[in-house]
Amino acid sequence: MLRASPGSLNLRNDDRVAIVGGGPAGSFFAIRLLREARRVNRRLDVVIIEKRGPTDHGADDFQCKGCNFCAGLISPRLNEILASQGLVVPDEIIQGHIDYVWIHGQWKNFRLRVPDAARMYSVFRGSLPGRRLGRPAGFDGFLLGEAVREGARIQYGEVQAIAYGASGLPHLSVRAPAGESASLDASFVSIATGINGHCGFDYRDDGLIASVKQMNPAFVPGKSRNSFIFELDVGADYLQRNLNREIYFIEYGSKRLALEHTALIPKGRFLTVAMIGKCVDEAVLPRDTQRIIREFLSLPQIDRILPGIAAAPLACACAPRMTVTTAAFPFGDRFAIIGDAVGSRLNKDGLYSAYATASRLAETVIHDGVDRQALHNGYGKVVKWLVADNRFGRMVFAASRVAFTMPGVSRIVYQAFATESKVRDERCRPLSVVLWKIASGTADYREVHGEMRGLGVLRSLFIGALVTLRNVAFEALFGLKWGEYGRYPTVVLKEKREILKEQLASSLGMELGKSPDFERMYVIKIRGSEEEIMDELAKFGQPQAKFVRPRFLNIQQIEGAPNQVGSVIRYRVPLIRLGTILRLTKRVGFKTLLYAVDDRVVDHGKIIFNVAPTKDGNRRLSIYAAFDYKKGTGLVIRIMWKCTSFFFPGFIHDVVWNHALCTIKEEVELKHDHAPRPVAS
C-alpha cells in the first residue's frame, strides 16, 4: 500500500492519482493534472480506471465499447478551449459542421448564424450506433488517447466502492473485466463516473456513490431527470437536402406529447434527436420508446422540417438521466467528484461543464492540496458557480419557454428579432445576441439573464409588440389567415440586401438603382424545382391563386399568357376605382420574372421574382419591389402623391408578401415529391 507523508495532504513525487471513469471529465482532469504537475516538476502516477473495454485491443486504440448517452454537440465555447489546450479533434471524429442554429418557435423559426470566428460541430461520443461503417471513432476515445499521451495509463475494470484504508489513503475495490476482484490505493481519487453507469437508473442508488456518502456524510448527490435520445439512419443525401450544416432546437411538442426541449443534430448519415419533457419524465422506458418516436416524428413542425422522416429506420435509442441540480460537498480528504456526477449546466453544453469541473480540480490538487479544506477553498468555487449559474438558468429557460411556446408572445419575440435583422447593423442586435447565447450555450446563464433584462432587449421587444399589433390589425383588414399555412422566415438581413440586389441585377443584366423611395426585399427557401415554383407564380392574378389575394383589392391577369412577356396584371380597389397595372417585361428562363409598374402611378416601379439554387439542393425564392413616388409639378398633385405614400406605407407590402411567400412555399411543397422515404446512403 502507498503511504502518505505524515502531517501532509499534498501530492508528492510518485504519488498515485486514480481517476474513476474514462469519459471527458476524467480525461480532461488527467490531461490538466499532468500538465500542471510538469509545470511544478512533480512526477505523478495517473491511472484511469475505465469499466468499458476497448473496441479493439490494439495498443493505440482508446475507443471504448458502447454509448455515452449524449447529444454530441461541441459548442463554440468548448471548441475554443480545446484549441487553446492544443487538443485538435481529428476530422474522422467530426460528423458535421454547423453554420446555423435554428430555434423553433410557435410563430416562426429563429435562424442564428454561427459567428465567422466560432466553430460548432457534432460528434459521436462512443462506438454506437452500430450501423456506422468502418472503425468507430468517438470524441471520448480521442480525449482518452490524449490523456494517455500526456502520461496517464488505463486500467480496465469497474470500481464498486471507495473507503479510507488503514493508511488513511482512499482504497478502491475494483472488479476486473474477467470478473475477479482487485484493489487499488491512491493518494488522491477523482470520481468521474457520470450519472449513467447504469443507464436510466438514479445514480444516487449506485454502490460507489453510497460508499462516498460514508466517507463524507455531508455529501448530497444532485437530482436528475429522464431524457430520451435516439438516432435515425436517414442517409447523408436526405440530411444534405433538409438539415444541411444546421441544427434545430424545438421548444414544444403537442398536447399529447408534452416536450420542453428537443435538439435535432445531423451526424454524417445519422440524425440524433435528444429530448426532455413531461412525456419523457412519465414514460416507462424502453417500453414506450416506439410510441414516443412515432408521435414525435408525426408532429406537424417536425414534418415541415424533415418531410418523410417517419419512414427512417431507427439506429439506436437510449434513456439516460441528466442532472438538474448540483451535488453538495462533493469532496473530502483525498477525493472529489467531477463531471455530471457533481452537476452540469442546465440543458446545455454538459461537455463544457465537465471541462470546467475537471480543470479547476486539477489546479486545486496541484497548487493547493488534497485535504478537504483545500478542496473547499479551490475546487468548491466551481461547484458554487454551477449552483448559481443553474439558478439563473432556470429563470432563463422559464422565460424562453414562454417566448417560444405561447403563440402571441412568440410572434412578438420573432417580430422583434426580424425588425432588428432588417434595420440594425449586425453588431447592434441585442435580442439576437441573447438568443444566440441561449441556443449555443456560449455564455454563463447569469450573463444571459442580465442581458435579457437589459434596455436594448426590452426596447427591441417593445418595438416588436407594436409592429405585431399593427400587422395583426392589417391582416384582419385584408382577410389574411394563417390557419392552413405554415409560417416561415422571409426577412432579408440588412447586411445581405446589397448582395441580393447584385444577384438580381446580374440575373437580369441591368442596374436596379441605388436609392429608390420605396424598396422591399423578401426571401424564402422552398423544397422544389425552378419549374414547380414558376408554375405556382404563373397563378399570379389567376382565380385559382391562393397568394396575394387581400380583401378590398382585386388582382387579375387581363392580358397575355401567365409568366410570358407581355402578360398584364391589374390591381384595382373596386370601391374607389383606384389601381395600377404590372406588365411582365422580361423573363430569364425558370429563374427571373421582371414586372414593370404602370408609370402613371409611380416612377421606375418594378417587382422581381427570382428563383435561385441553395447549397443544400433546394431553391430560394426572392421578391424585390421598388419604385419612386410621383413628385408632380403642382401643389395639388404633390399633396395627392404625398397622401398616396402615407396611406399605402411600406409595411403593407411586408404584411401581404410575407403571407404570400409562406403560401407559395406550402403550395409548392405539397405538390413536390417532398416526402421521400429516407434511405441510408
Buried (B, 14 or more C-beta within 10 A) or exposed (E): EBEBEEEEBBBEEEBBBBBBBBBBBBBBBBBBBBBBBBEEEBEBBBBBBBBBEBBBEEEEBBBBEBBBBBBBBBBBBBBBBBEEBEBEBEEEBBBBEBEBBBBBBBBBBBBBEBEEEBBBBBBBBBBBBEBBEEEBBBBBBBBBBBBBEBBBEBBBBBBBBBEBBEEEBBBBBBBEEEEEEEEBBBBBBBBBBBBBBEBBEBBBEBBBBEBBEEBBEEBBBBBBBBBBBBBBBBBBBBBBBBBBBBBBBBBBBBEEBBBBBBBBBBBBBBBBBBBBBEBBEEBEBEEBBEEBBEBBBBBEBBBBBBBBBBEBEBBBBBBBBBBBBBBBBBBBBBBBBBBBBBBBBBBBBBBBBBBBBBBBBBBBBBEBBBBBEBBBEBBBEBBEBBBBBBBBBBBBBEBBBEBBBBEEBBBBBBBBBBBBBBEBEEEEBBBBBBBBBBBBBBBBBBBBBEBBEBEBBBBBBEBBBBBBEBBEEBBEEBEBEBEEBBBBBBBBBBEBBEEBBEBBBEBBEEEBBEEBBBBBBBBBBBBBBBEBBBBBBBBBBEEEBBBBBBEEBEBEBEEBEBBEEEBBBBBBEEEEEEBBBBBBBBBEEBBBBBBBBBEEBBBBBBBBBBBBEEEBEBBBBBBBBBBBBBEEEEEEEBEEBBEBBEEEEEEBBBBBBBBBBBBBBBBBBEEBEBBEEBBBE
